[in-house]
């Protein structure tokens, strides 16, 4: 992994490729490289480190003029992040170059076969194996060689290749890893996502599982690994290049935090039909299918898992269907009990999260229905699901998810209400009332954003803190987990989220003088929960903790126990995470910035995890 771009056309390829790689930087990477075909030869430049290192090398050793090329930003899986392990990789004769996302699981046996045949490999990567296999399989048709090689490979991979003997074509292939085609005028593109080419075209072509694509300036050909013509779906990207720029903010993350009111509003658009009924995006499950559901299992990773925890409260409360929430990476390995009456809800911002993708494939093998919640139209998880709810958050460039999380919360509430509508557990006017409550959320988030400056000041004040704890009850518990995750991701510090009721069962031993503890207080309308967490605050404050309390506006009962009080608008309990999460996002962003860290690209992390 991580970022791929391929280009054929009339422009200077290296310029197009470098621009595309820069737009893909948000995915996280530790080396970068480019390759072009010129004068019947392939030339490669690559460097470990950031893209600036590659650009310096290109200034010192310019590539020849070419209108065909490709590039890659790598996040190391096989082999350390060094110059020799950076992509693209070539064969011994320097005739073919390959870039690759994913993991080739049988590379060790393939490498042994190559070495037994006298091939000398120059890197530690699984990718280089493909370049040598392509060179051996090539007989004048790079696409045919790619199909033959792909049939030998096991694992998850996206491959893009060029060959000196066929300089008018760039060939790509995908299995369990994203690759999309950009269709231009007299030029065409390949990208690991549409950000790679969005400044040139908004016309995209989906690639399906186990397909090979050939792009030429005026032609796109897609076949299966067996060489049969493949049906493809074209679509138009509904955002442009400006949406991927910082827009005056210091960081993409800060920009995306401030885009949340619009993202929430966009996710709610068009949800009520002319008859006053709630409708979802691509509902390929019948009402009868949904009435037969007797269990819901929600799967996700990281932030998506936290939104799934919130979904459990809404779905169970509004539909009375039992709900389980599981980390997607563990799901299929524990032999879960699934069947035709199980609805699996898969949550993924990118739609390419490999753990989640493999989990839904397992669910489908057990004949379960699958509903996807996703932000990327045409990505793999929605395509392989029975139903889709898109979040319409627009591109999220920063590695740490913000607007993806809030829109996922909105989406899971929509799913809960849709199930209630179909199953008759809520009257129509009740559902409309809840939709109206959701429709008030953009304004509520705006109000939070207008008042977060004290949270930023607090973050700067706590720059030397060694740890931060987060406490929450009910839907506040997943918010606490999300707040802790953001601090770990961005500020590289110890942070933990706990269910406040578990405090006395162990975590209270961590409390010491001046330890910052963030507490998410339930609305006053939930009196029992509210009173219990006020007691929790008193317990930790008595032991010297510095209390940072997030509570609804006008909640004077918590003020005496808060060293810092962070008011948020009063909203229905199930929707409180939408407003309570925002100050925690700002807090983590500002604390990381104060520490001098890269907010948009935290160390060791990638935006889209496309390997297990």
KENUMI-833057 format. One record per residue (C-alpha): residue in three letters; x, y, z. Coordinates in pm, whole numbers. Example, Ala and Ser with C-alpha at 12.3 -4.5 7.8 and 13.67 -1.06 7.14 Angstrom:
2
<site Ala,<1230,-450,780>>;
<site Ser,<1367,-106,714>>;
# end
This chain:
612
<site Unk,<0,0,0>>;
<site Unk,<-63,306,-21>>;
<site Unk,<-104,547,-317>>;
<site Unk,<-98,466,-690>>;
<site Unk,<-138,673,-1004>>;
<site Unk,<-94,575,-1369>>;
<site Unk,<-117,810,-1669>>;
<site Unk,<-138,796,-2049>>;
<site Unk,<-208,1104,-2262>>;
<site Unk,<-50,1418,-2396>>;
<site Unk,<82,1586,-2081>>;
<site Unk,<426,1544,-1928>>;
<site Unk,<373,1223,-1734>>;
<site Unk,<607,1294,-1444>>;
<site Unk,<426,1620,-1364>>;
<site Unk,<85,1449,-1364>>;
<site Unk,<217,1163,-1153>>;
<site Unk,<385,1383,-892>>;
<site Unk,<71,1594,-862>>;
<site Unk,<-135,1279,-813>>;
<site Unk,<103,1142,-551>>;
<site Unk,<79,1468,-361>>;
<site Unk,<-299,1436,-351>>;
<site Unk,<-255,1082,-219>>;
<site Unk,<-15,1178,61>>;
<site Unk,<-301,1173,310>>;
<site Unk,<-305,792,289>>;
<site Unk,<27,778,476>>;
<site Unk,<355,654,327>>;
<site Unk,<726,609,391>>;
<site Unk,<875,620,38>>;
<site Unk,<780,730,-312>>;
<site Unk,<878,666,-671>>;
<site Unk,<791,723,-1037>>;
<site Unk,<854,543,-1366>>;
<site Unk,<813,651,-1727>>;
<site Unk,<850,490,-2068>>;
<site Unk,<1070,688,-2310>>;
<site Unk,<1279,583,-2608>>;
<site Unk,<1181,218,-2571>>;
<site Unk,<1317,201,-2217>>;
<site Unk,<1177,231,-1866>>;
<site Unk,<1338,474,-1626>>;
<site Unk,<1268,485,-1253>>;
<site Unk,<1338,733,-974>>;
<site Unk,<1256,648,-612>>;
<site Unk,<1345,756,-261>>;
<site Unk,<1265,668,97>>;
<site Unk,<1093,935,302>>;
<site Unk,<856,1208,198>>;
<site Unk,<771,1317,-154>>;
<site Unk,<1011,1609,-122>>;
<site Unk,<1300,1361,-125>>;
<site Unk,<1180,1219,-456>>;
<site Unk,<1132,1567,-602>>;
<site Unk,<1490,1657,-503>>;
<site Unk,<1617,1346,-681>>;
<site Unk,<1414,1433,-993>>;
<site Unk,<1570,1780,-993>>;
<site Unk,<1915,1624,-977>>;
<site Unk,<1840,1338,-1218>>;
<site Unk,<1552,1446,-1444>>;
<site Unk,<1350,1183,-1622>>;
<site Unk,<1324,1202,-2002>>;
<site Unk,<1015,1358,-2153>>;
<site Unk,<733,1104,-2165>>;
<site Unk,<357,1106,-2178>>;
<site Unk,<323,759,-2021>>;
<site Unk,<408,687,-1660>>;
<site Unk,<309,583,-1310>>;
<site Unk,<394,652,-949>>;
<site Unk,<358,514,-600>>;
<site Unk,<373,612,-236>>;
<site Unk,<461,308,-24>>;
<site Unk,<374,214,332>>;
<site Unk,<608,-69,421>>;
<site Unk,<472,-421,462>>;
<site Unk,<752,-642,320>>;
<site Unk,<1094,-489,377>>;
<site Unk,<1206,-175,555>>;
<site Unk,<1127,172,415>>;
<site Unk,<1452,214,221>>;
<site Unk,<1546,336,-127>>;
<site Unk,<1589,-17,-258>>;
<site Unk,<1249,-126,-128>>;
<site Unk,<1067,178,-266>>;
<site Unk,<842,130,-569>>;
<site Unk,<845,101,-870>>;
<site Unk,<1030,-229,-899>>;
<site Unk,<1190,-356,-1222>>;
<site Unk,<1304,-682,-1373>>;
<site Unk,<1674,-755,-1428>>;
<site Unk,<1662,-626,-1787>>;
<site Unk,<1492,-302,-1677>>;
<site Unk,<1215,-358,-1932>>;
<site Unk,<915,-374,-1699>>;
<site Unk,<827,-166,-1392>>;
<site Unk,<558,-243,-1135>>;
<site Unk,<391,-65,-845>>;
<site Unk,<176,-254,-596>>;
<site Unk,<-61,-209,-305>>;
<site Unk,<-155,-499,-80>>;
<site Unk,<19,-822,16>>;
<site Unk,<103,-1117,-209>>;
<site Unk,<69,-1405,32>>;
<site Unk,<252,-1667,-175>>;
<site Unk,<543,-1441,-264>>;
<site Unk,<795,-1653,-69>>;
<site Unk,<735,-1961,-284>>;
<site Unk,<730,-1751,-601>>;
<site Unk,<1054,-1581,-499>>;
<site Unk,<1215,-1919,-434>>;
<site Unk,<1111,-2037,-781>>;
<site Unk,<1262,-1726,-939>>;
<site Unk,<1586,-1762,-746>>;
<site Unk,<1609,-2130,-837>>;
<site Unk,<1584,-2016,-1199>>;
<site Unk,<1880,-1783,-1157>>;
<site Unk,<1696,-1454,-1105>>;
<site Unk,<1870,-1210,-870>>;
<site Unk,<1622,-1003,-668>>;
<site Unk,<1730,-659,-556>>;
<site Unk,<1480,-586,-279>>;
<site Unk,<1305,-743,20>>;
<site Unk,<957,-678,-120>>;
<site Unk,<684,-907,-244>>;
<site Unk,<627,-657,-526>>;
<site Unk,<954,-721,-705>>;
<site Unk,<851,-1082,-762>>;
<site Unk,<573,-954,-990>>;
<site Unk,<809,-752,-1207>>;
<site Unk,<1017,-1063,-1282>>;
<site Unk,<709,-1279,-1341>>;
<site Unk,<571,-1019,-1582>>;
<site Unk,<902,-1006,-1768>>;
<site Unk,<897,-1385,-1808>>;
<site Unk,<531,-1393,-1917>>;
<site Unk,<556,-1100,-2162>>;
<site Unk,<517,-1192,-2528>>;
<site Unk,<425,-859,-2679>>;
<site Unk,<102,-807,-2480>>;
<site Unk,<144,-664,-2130>>;
<site Unk,<-224,-711,-2041>>;
<site Unk,<-207,-1081,-2128>>;
<site Unk,<111,-1115,-1922>>;
<site Unk,<-64,-942,-1631>>;
<site Unk,<-360,-1179,-1653>>;
<site Unk,<-129,-1480,-1652>>;
<site Unk,<69,-1355,-1354>>;
<site Unk,<-242,-1260,-1154>>;
<site Unk,<-373,-1612,-1188>>;
<site Unk,<-61,-1727,-1001>>;
<site Unk,<-87,-1474,-719>>;
<site Unk,<-257,-1522,-383>>;
<site Unk,<-361,-1245,-147>>;
<site Unk,<-482,-888,-187>>;
<site Unk,<-324,-668,-449>>;
<site Unk,<-350,-376,-684>>;
<site Unk,<-87,-382,-956>>;
<site Unk,<5,-124,-1219>>;
<site Unk,<276,-193,-1476>>;
<site Unk,<449,-49,-1782>>;
<site Unk,<678,-219,-2034>>;
<site Unk,<949,-72,-2258>>;
<site Unk,<841,-287,-2554>>;
<site Unk,<480,-166,-2537>>;
<site Unk,<515,205,-2458>>;
<site Unk,<158,310,-2545>>;
<site Unk,<-24,136,-2260>>;
<site Unk,<-42,127,-1879>>;
<site Unk,<-193,-190,-1734>>;
<site Unk,<-354,-235,-1395>>;
<site Unk,<-511,-523,-1201>>;
<site Unk,<-700,-556,-877>>;
<site Unk,<-799,-821,-628>>;
<site Unk,<-931,-720,-287>>;
<site Unk,<-757,-383,-313>>;
<site Unk,<-884,-56,-464>>;
<site Unk,<-814,68,-817>>;
<site Unk,<-1025,312,-1016>>;
<site Unk,<-1001,445,-1373>>;
<site Unk,<-1026,812,-1463>>;
<site Unk,<-1159,881,-1813>>;
<site Unk,<-1033,1204,-1968>>;
<site Unk,<-1026,1357,-2316>>;
<site Unk,<-726,1218,-2500>>;
<site Unk,<-588,1093,-2169>>;
<site Unk,<-675,832,-1910>>;
<site Unk,<-573,761,-1553>>;
<site Unk,<-545,488,-1294>>;
<site Unk,<-558,566,-924>>;
<site Unk,<-588,396,-588>>;
<site Unk,<-864,648,-538>>;
<site Unk,<-1011,933,-739>>;
<site Unk,<-807,1195,-551>>;
<site Unk,<-515,1091,-771>>;
<site Unk,<-672,1238,-1085>>;
<site Unk,<-957,1460,-967>>;
<site Unk,<-791,1779,-1092>>;
<site Unk,<-798,1636,-1447>>;
<site Unk,<-1131,1455,-1471>>;
<site Unk,<-1438,1374,-1264>>;
<site Unk,<-1541,1084,-1490>>;
<site Unk,<-1453,752,-1329>>;
<site Unk,<-1489,383,-1409>>;
<site Unk,<-1534,118,-1141>>;
<site Unk,<-1316,-190,-1159>>;
<site Unk,<-1459,-514,-1023>>;
<site Unk,<-1293,-799,-843>>;
<site Unk,<-1023,-993,-1036>>;
<site Unk,<-1011,-757,-1334>>;
<site Unk,<-732,-623,-1555>>;
<site Unk,<-751,-281,-1720>>;
<site Unk,<-552,-141,-2012>>;
<site Unk,<-547,235,-2058>>;
<site Unk,<-436,418,-2371>>;
<site Unk,<-495,785,-2454>>;
<site Unk,<-825,711,-2630>>;
<site Unk,<-916,366,-2502>>;
<site Unk,<-1000,177,-2182>>;
<site Unk,<-1028,-202,-2198>>;
<site Unk,<-1131,-412,-1899>>;
<site Unk,<-1116,-791,-1884>>;
<site Unk,<-1131,-1061,-1621>>;
<site Unk,<-821,-1250,-1511>>;
<site Unk,<-934,-1517,-1759>>;
<site Unk,<-934,-1268,-2046>>;
<site Unk,<-1310,-1234,-2088>>;
<site Unk,<-1459,-887,-2151>>;
<site Unk,<-1585,-735,-1826>>;
<site Unk,<-1883,-511,-1768>>;
<site Unk,<-1793,-184,-1599>>;
<site Unk,<-1990,96,-1439>>;
<site Unk,<-1907,459,-1506>>;
<site Unk,<-1992,737,-1264>>;
<site Unk,<-1917,1103,-1201>>;
<site Unk,<-1731,1213,-890>>;
<site Unk,<-1946,1468,-708>>;
<site Unk,<-1661,1674,-564>>;
<site Unk,<-1374,1858,-729>>;
<site Unk,<-1008,1931,-668>>;
<site Unk,<-1080,2229,-445>>;
<site Unk,<-1245,1995,-196>>;
<site Unk,<-907,1830,-145>>;
<site Unk,<-727,2157,-64>>;
<site Unk,<-686,2300,285>>;
<site Unk,<-902,2604,218>>;
<site Unk,<-701,2836,441>>;
<site Unk,<-682,2604,742>>;
<site Unk,<-348,2497,886>>;
<site Unk,<-440,2130,851>>;
<site Unk,<-678,1918,650>>;
<site Unk,<-804,1778,979>>;
<site Unk,<-901,2122,1106>>;
<site Unk,<-1072,2198,776>>;
<site Unk,<-1263,1871,794>>;
<site Unk,<-1369,1937,1153>>;
<site Unk,<-1523,2265,1035>>;
<site Unk,<-1688,2090,738>>;
<site Unk,<-1889,1868,971>>;
<site Unk,<-2210,2074,978>>;
<site Unk,<-2230,2055,598>>;
<site Unk,<-2134,1686,595>>;
<site Unk,<-2410,1603,843>>;
<site Unk,<-2661,1809,645>>;
<site Unk,<-2560,1645,316>>;
<site Unk,<-2597,1300,468>>;
<site Unk,<-2956,1384,558>>;
<site Unk,<-3054,1524,217>>;
<site Unk,<-3332,1348,28>>;
<site Unk,<-3409,1092,295>>;
<site Unk,<-3787,1147,298>>;
<site Unk,<-3985,1049,-13>>;
<site Unk,<-4302,1211,-148>>;
<site Unk,<-4516,988,73>>;
<site Unk,<-4335,1096,389>>;
<site Unk,<-4143,771,427>>;
<site Unk,<-3775,738,512>>;
<site Unk,<-3566,607,221>>;
<site Unk,<-3206,489,197>>;
<site Unk,<-2957,505,-92>>;
<site Unk,<-2936,159,-243>>;
<site Unk,<-3179,-67,-60>>;
<site Unk,<-3166,-401,-238>>;
<site Unk,<-3325,-579,56>>;
<site Unk,<-3702,-616,56>>;
<site Unk,<-3921,-517,347>>;
<site Unk,<-3990,-885,397>>;
<site Unk,<-3615,-956,421>>;
<site Unk,<-3582,-694,693>>;
<site Unk,<-3887,-815,884>>;
<site Unk,<-3726,-1160,905>>;
<site Unk,<-3412,-1023,1073>>;
<site Unk,<-3375,-1153,1427>>;
<site Unk,<-3024,-1027,1501>>;
<site Unk,<-2800,-742,1387>>;
<site Unk,<-2421,-766,1391>>;
<site Unk,<-2225,-444,1335>>;
<site Unk,<-1861,-462,1226>>;
<site Unk,<-1599,-192,1184>>;
<site Unk,<-1243,-95,1268>>;
<site Unk,<-1117,197,1476>>;
<site Unk,<-1345,498,1450>>;
<site Unk,<-1599,297,1248>>;
<site Unk,<-1618,46,1534>>;
<site Unk,<-1699,330,1773>>;
<site Unk,<-1984,449,1552>>;
<site Unk,<-2108,90,1556>>;
<site Unk,<-2116,95,1936>>;
<site Unk,<-2339,402,1918>>;
<site Unk,<-2559,229,1661>>;
<site Unk,<-2631,-51,1907>>;
<site Unk,<-2814,191,2138>>;
<site Unk,<-3028,337,1857>>;
<site Unk,<-3118,11,1685>>;
<site Unk,<-3206,-175,2001>>;
<site Unk,<-3402,121,2143>>;
<site Unk,<-3605,186,1828>>;
<site Unk,<-3649,-166,1689>>;
<site Unk,<-3601,-407,1983>>;
<site Unk,<-3371,-622,1767>>;
<site Unk,<-3067,-755,1958>>;
<site Unk,<-2742,-605,1834>>;
<site Unk,<-2381,-724,1860>>;
<site Unk,<-2088,-497,1777>>;
<site Unk,<-1756,-652,1680>>;
<site Unk,<-1411,-545,1570>>;
<site Unk,<-1405,-649,1205>>;
<site Unk,<-1053,-791,1223>>;
<site Unk,<-1163,-1049,1483>>;
<site Unk,<-1505,-1130,1339>>;
<site Unk,<-1450,-1419,1100>>;
<site Unk,<-1182,-1586,1309>>;
<site Unk,<-1408,-1668,1604>>;
<site Unk,<-1668,-1865,1405>>;
<site Unk,<-1960,-1623,1462>>;
<site Unk,<-2316,-1754,1461>>;
<site Unk,<-2476,-1618,1144>>;
<site Unk,<-2760,-1708,913>>;
<site Unk,<-3023,-1580,672>>;
<site Unk,<-3198,-1392,949>>;
<site Unk,<-2885,-1200,1051>>;
<site Unk,<-2825,-850,922>>;
<site Unk,<-2457,-756,917>>;
<site Unk,<-2394,-381,906>>;
<site Unk,<-2043,-301,781>>;
<site Unk,<-1910,49,850>>;
<site Unk,<-1610,179,653>>;
<site Unk,<-1519,531,549>>;
<site Unk,<-1322,419,243>>;
<site Unk,<-1521,110,152>>;
<site Unk,<-1189,-68,107>>;
<site Unk,<-1099,-160,467>>;
<site Unk,<-962,-509,419>>;
<site Unk,<-1058,-650,760>>;
<site Unk,<-1416,-534,709>>;
<site Unk,<-1429,-654,349>>;
<site Unk,<-1317,-1004,443>>;
<site Unk,<-1566,-1004,731>>;
<site Unk,<-1861,-927,502>>;
<site Unk,<-1750,-1195,259>>;
<site Unk,<-1756,-1441,544>>;
<site Unk,<-2104,-1318,641>>;
<site Unk,<-2230,-1362,287>>;
<site Unk,<-2092,-1716,278>>;
<site Unk,<-2316,-1780,580>>;
<site Unk,<-2611,-1636,380>>;
<site Unk,<-2642,-1329,602>>;
<site Unk,<-2769,-1002,456>>;
<site Unk,<-2516,-720,449>>;
<site Unk,<-2579,-346,467>>;
<site Unk,<-2282,-113,414>>;
<site Unk,<-2233,237,554>>;
<site Unk,<-1966,405,346>>;
<site Unk,<-1838,741,223>>;
<site Unk,<-1695,636,-115>>;
<site Unk,<-1932,566,-402>>;
<site Unk,<-1831,264,-606>>;
<site Unk,<-1585,121,-355>>;
<site Unk,<-1565,-252,-291>>;
<site Unk,<-1763,-293,31>>;
<site Unk,<-2077,-119,-103>>;
<site Unk,<-2053,-315,-427>>;
<site Unk,<-2043,-645,-239>>;
<site Unk,<-2329,-557,-2>>;
<site Unk,<-2704,-602,-31>>;
<site Unk,<-2776,-243,66>>;
<site Unk,<-2582,81,105>>;
<site Unk,<-2619,402,302>>;
<site Unk,<-2370,663,183>>;
<site Unk,<-2250,930,424>>;
<site Unk,<-2182,1212,173>>;
<site Unk,<-1904,1358,385>>;
<site Unk,<-1693,1439,78>>;
<site Unk,<-1322,1359,65>>;
<site Unk,<-1155,1310,401>>;
<site Unk,<-785,1376,355>>;
<site Unk,<-653,1374,712>>;
<site Unk,<-569,1025,834>>;
<site Unk,<-762,1075,1160>>;
<site Unk,<-1135,1054,1085>>;
<site Unk,<-1359,1339,1197>>;
<site Unk,<-1646,1414,960>>;
<site Unk,<-1655,1045,868>>;
<site Unk,<-1738,963,1230>>;
<site Unk,<-2016,1220,1267>>;
<site Unk,<-2178,1121,939>>;
<site Unk,<-2154,754,1033>>;
<site Unk,<-2347,834,1352>>;
<site Unk,<-2612,1003,1139>>;
<site Unk,<-2620,708,901>>;
<site Unk,<-2660,445,1172>>;
<site Unk,<-2950,644,1316>>;
<site Unk,<-3110,649,971>>;
<site Unk,<-3067,272,945>>;
<site Unk,<-3223,226,1289>>;
<site Unk,<-3521,441,1194>>;
<site Unk,<-3560,263,859>>;
<site Unk,<-3571,-73,1035>>;
<site Unk,<-3827,69,1279>>;
<site Unk,<-4035,193,984>>;
<site Unk,<-4029,-142,802>>;
<site Unk,<-4093,-349,1113>>;
<site Unk,<-4361,-117,1250>>;
<site Unk,<-4195,-49,1585>>;
<site Unk,<-4230,328,1534>>;
<site Unk,<-4521,529,1398>>;
<site Unk,<-4459,744,1091>>;
<site Unk,<-4494,1069,1284>>;
<site Unk,<-4241,944,1542>>;
<site Unk,<-3990,870,1267>>;
<site Unk,<-4040,1215,1114>>;
<site Unk,<-3986,1369,1457>>;
<site Unk,<-3656,1187,1495>>;
<site Unk,<-3552,1293,1144>>;
<site Unk,<-3632,1652,1240>>;
<site Unk,<-3409,1610,1546>>;
<site Unk,<-3130,1488,1320>>;
<site Unk,<-3190,1783,1088>>;
<site Unk,<-3114,2016,1379>>;
<site Unk,<-2768,1867,1426>>;
<site Unk,<-2577,2077,1168>>;
<site Unk,<-2673,2395,1353>>;
<site Unk,<-2581,2232,1686>>;
<site Unk,<-2237,2133,1556>>;
<site Unk,<-2192,2488,1424>>;
<site Unk,<-2258,2621,1772>>;
<site Unk,<-1996,2387,1917>>;
<site Unk,<-1740,2502,1660>>;
<site Unk,<-1809,2863,1754>>;
<site Unk,<-1710,2792,2114>>;
<site Unk,<-1408,2558,2092>>;
<site Unk,<-1131,2814,2137>>;
<site Unk,<-1108,2743,2513>>;
<site Unk,<-1059,2374,2427>>;
<site Unk,<-769,2467,2199>>;
<site Unk,<-616,2680,2475>>;
<site Unk,<-653,2392,2719>>;
<site Unk,<-474,2158,2477>>;
<site Unk,<-179,2395,2456>>;
<site Unk,<-174,2416,2835>>;
<site Unk,<-162,2034,2864>>;
<site Unk,<112,1984,2605>>;
<site Unk,<341,1820,2862>>;
<site Unk,<79,1585,3006>>;
<site Unk,<189,1220,3002>>;
<site Unk,<-159,1070,2979>>;
<site Unk,<-528,1158,2950>>;
<site Unk,<-822,945,3055>>;
<site Unk,<-1175,965,2912>>;
<site Unk,<-1493,856,3090>>;
<site Unk,<-1846,816,2957>>;
<site Unk,<-2174,639,3021>>;
<site Unk,<-2433,507,2776>>;
<site Unk,<-2359,662,2431>>;
<site Unk,<-2093,870,2604>>;
<site Unk,<-1878,561,2642>>;
<site Unk,<-1808,522,2266>>;
<site Unk,<-1739,898,2260>>;
<site Unk,<-1480,845,2534>>;
<site Unk,<-1321,566,2327>>;
<site Unk,<-1313,792,2020>>;
<site Unk,<-1161,1081,2214>>;
<site Unk,<-886,855,2344>>;
<site Unk,<-821,711,1998>>;
<site Unk,<-777,1056,1847>>;
<site Unk,<-523,1150,2112>>;
<site Unk,<-328,829,2057>>;
<site Unk,<-331,873,1680>>;
<site Unk,<-227,1237,1675>>;
<site Unk,<-37,1321,1995>>;
<site Unk,<132,980,2044>>;
<site Unk,<46,977,2412>>;
<site Unk,<-119,732,2648>>;
<site Unk,<-494,779,2639>>;
<site Unk,<-769,542,2747>>;
<site Unk,<-1147,552,2732>>;
<site Unk,<-1348,380,3003>>;
<site Unk,<-1711,316,3082>>;
<site Unk,<-1753,536,3388>>;
<site Unk,<-1933,260,3577>>;
<site Unk,<-1614,52,3553>>;
<site Unk,<-1411,319,3730>>;
<site Unk,<-1413,145,4067>>;
<site Unk,<-1334,-191,3908>>;
<site Unk,<-974,-97,3838>>;
<site Unk,<-918,222,3637>>;
<site Unk,<-949,446,3945>>;
<site Unk,<-603,318,4042>>;
<site Unk,<-465,526,3754>>;
<site Unk,<-591,852,3902>>;
<site Unk,<-314,1071,4041>>;
<site Unk,<-252,1437,4110>>;
<site Unk,<-322,1662,3810>>;
<site Unk,<-401,1375,3573>>;
<site Unk,<-635,1520,3305>>;
<site Unk,<-962,1325,3291>>;
<site Unk,<-1225,1410,3029>>;
<site Unk,<-1580,1321,3132>>;
<site Unk,<-1876,1311,2892>>;
<site Unk,<-2187,1383,3097>>;
<site Unk,<-2526,1244,2985>>;
<site Unk,<-2814,1490,2941>>;
<site Unk,<-2997,1593,3258>>;
<site Unk,<-3308,1423,3119>>;
<site Unk,<-3135,1089,3188>>;
<site Unk,<-3134,1161,3561>>;
<site Unk,<-3004,824,3685>>;
<site Unk,<-2713,821,3440>>;
<site Unk,<-2646,1189,3500>>;
<site Unk,<-2635,1158,3878>>;
<site Unk,<-2408,855,3864>>;
<site Unk,<-2151,1027,3646>>;
<site Unk,<-2154,1334,3869>>;
<site Unk,<-2057,1095,4148>>;
<site Unk,<-1776,962,3927>>;
<site Unk,<-1648,1316,3876>>;
<site Unk,<-1645,1376,4250>>;
<site Unk,<-1454,1050,4305>>;
<site Unk,<-1173,1132,4066>>;
<site Unk,<-1150,1497,4169>>;
<site Unk,<-1112,1391,4532>>;
<site Unk,<-803,1197,4423>>;
<site Unk,<-640,1493,4254>>;
<site Unk,<-753,1452,3893>>;
<site Unk,<-793,1757,3672>>;
<site Unk,<-1151,1729,3549>>;
<site Unk,<-1249,1840,3199>>;
<site Unk,<-1625,1805,3182>>;
<site Unk,<-1833,1803,2862>>;
<site Unk,<-2195,1869,2956>>;
<site Unk,<-2503,2020,2800>>;
<site Unk,<-2554,2395,2824>>;
<site Unk,<-2717,2507,3147>>;
<site Unk,<-2613,2200,3347>>;
<site Unk,<-2515,2387,3663>>;
<site Unk,<-2501,2071,3872>>;
<site Unk,<-2163,1968,3729>>;
<site Unk,<-2000,2311,3738>>;
<site Unk,<-1871,2282,4100>>;
<site Unk,<-1678,1965,4011>>;
<site Unk,<-1531,2075,3677>>;
<site Unk,<-1187,2233,3655>>;
<site Unk,<-1278,2300,3292>>;
<site Unk,<-1641,2300,3181>>;
<site Unk,<-1708,2248,2810>>;
<site Unk,<-2074,2322,2729>>;
<site Unk,<-2242,2165,2426>>;
<site Unk,<-2597,2218,2297>>;
<site Unk,<-2873,2018,2464>>;
<site Unk,<-2983,1746,2220>>;
<site Unk,<-3163,1410,2249>>;
<site Unk,<-2956,1149,2431>>;
<site Unk,<-2898,922,2131>>;
<site Unk,<-2768,1218,1929>>;
<site Unk,<-2538,1361,2196>>;
<site Unk,<-2226,1195,2045>>;
<site Unk,<-2265,1423,1741>>;
<site Unk,<-2198,1733,1951>>;
<site Unk,<-1988,1584,2232>>;
<site Unk,<-1724,1442,1996>>;
<site Unk,<-1636,1773,1829>>;
<site Unk,<-1448,1930,2126>>;
<site Unk,<-1244,1611,2159>>;
<site Unk,<-1145,1628,1792>>;
<site Unk,<-1032,1987,1832>>;
<site Unk,<-849,1901,2155>>;
<site Unk,<-649,1619,1993>>;
<site Unk,<-570,1826,1684>>;
<site Unk,<-444,2121,1887>>;
<site Unk,<-243,1910,2131>>;
<site Unk,<-66,1732,1845>>;
<site Unk,<5,2066,1679>>;
<site Unk,<145,2206,2004>>;
<site Unk,<378,1907,2024>>;
<site Unk,<501,1980,1672>>;
<site Unk,<360,1664,1514>>;
<site Unk,<220,1616,1164>>;
<site Unk,<-154,1637,1230>>;
<site Unk,<-268,1515,888>>;
<site Unk,<-23,1228,854>>;
<site Unk,<51,1071,1193>>;
<site Unk,<343,834,1209>>;
<site Unk,<294,469,1116>>;
<site Unk,<-69,522,1009>>;
<site Unk,<-241,498,673>>;
<site Unk,<-579,643,581>>;
<site Unk,<-719,331,422>>;
<site Unk,<-601,-2,564>>;
<site Unk,<-615,-227,260>>;
<site Unk,<-425,-523,407>>;
<site Unk,<-519,-754,693>>;
# end
